[in-house]
Amino acid sequence: MKLHREALTPQMREYDRFFDPADLNYQPYLMYFHHPHFTSPIINTDRCGFRVSVGPDGEQASAGGPVGPGPVRVITGGSTALGIGATGDQNTLASLLWSRYAPSRPWLNFSGRCYNSTQEVLLFTLYRHLLPEIDEVVLFSGLNDLTVGRLPEWQQGDHGAFFFCGEYFEAMDDLKERNRKHSKVFGRRAERKSRVATFDDVRHDIGQVIDSAAELTLRHLDTWRRVAGPGTRISYVLQPMFLWMGKTWSPEEKLLFEEIDRISRLGTWEELYGDISTPQVARDFAEAIRVGCEKRDVRFYDLNPVVAGAVGADDWMFVDRAHYTDKGHDVVAGLLAKTLGLS
């Protein structure tokens, strides 16, 4: 029997191929990034792995490809800002801003799938030299930082946990084990300590998760301000997410979400992320970020209530609880430009 995901969102098969764990593109410093020169009818990347943006006349731009003399604008974040769910490069937030809603400057997609705020700012720092003058940076983010903020305490370190950090620590343990030269403790070989995380290790104090995620995000906003330059306007936008918006699911969303929960090998969304998916958590996180942004000359907007007020129950906005359909991308891009006063 054909899955609803295959029938309703066939483009997701291409995104699966794009981020196949068996073929992950590991990178120094960043841990991982997108494959360079990835080509398909759905998603395309340049020589560095940045997704291509499409302008009003079909022209293309990307950080590792053609850019032009500038100024340019940058949107960054995780997979939602990257455009997972869009049926083509022309339907991402970056492309819709450039081609339709804020076309006065080219928009570059600086997003990374599964990236947290540390990786977002590090990616920008490493590739800032490729760009001309930047007049606008939009950080369209939030969900990933709360998600990895729940990971076990021993994975957090000085810079926060990140997706796949369990695999990283396991690989480093294997490396130490291979380099251990028959070390002995009290006359016997040292035993390797297992560091496999379980659900019991997850941080369950959501107040602590919010505080930790906000502290790291604001720390990185300080770096964004320094690296982007004093003339660049920076805005932090808390991304609209299905449950944060309190949206009633459309018929298509109901079919997709229930199917995703049913076939997931890890568990349902509620089991995995329910404690950080309530509107109250979004409001608390937004308030913490808002207060910090005011001290850093960074504009802050929570787009969840804005989008929630503009769509109806039957509007099919999401391919899953975090990523948008083409209609979802279009609605969010238009409201983003209006809310931020972009032209």
CORMO-V316340 format. One record per run of one state. SS is the DSSP state (~ for helix, > for strand, _ for the rest). FROM is the first residue (numbers start at 0). TO is the last residue. If there is no record, write none. Layout:
SS	FROM	TO
SS	FROM	TO
This chain:
_	0	2
~	3	7
_	8	10
~	11	17
_	18	19
~	20	22
_	23	23
>	24	26
_	27	29
>	30	32
_	33	43
>	44	44
_	45	49
>	50	50
_	51	51
>	52	53
_	54	58
>	59	60
_	61	70
>	71	76
_	77	77
~	78	81
_	82	87
~	88	90
_	91	91
~	92	100
_	101	104
>	105	108
_	109	115
~	116	129
_	130	132
>	133	140
_	141	141
~	142	147
_	148	151
~	152	154
_	155	163
~	164	178
_	179	182
>	183	184
_	185	186
>	187	188
_	189	197
~	198	200
_	201	204
~	205	227
_	228	231
>	232	237
_	238	240
~	241	244
_	245	249
~	250	262
_	263	267
~	268	275
_	276	277
~	278	293
_	294	297
>	298	301
_	302	302
~	303	307
_	308	316
>	317	317
_	318	322
>	323	323
_	324	324
~	325	339
_	340	342
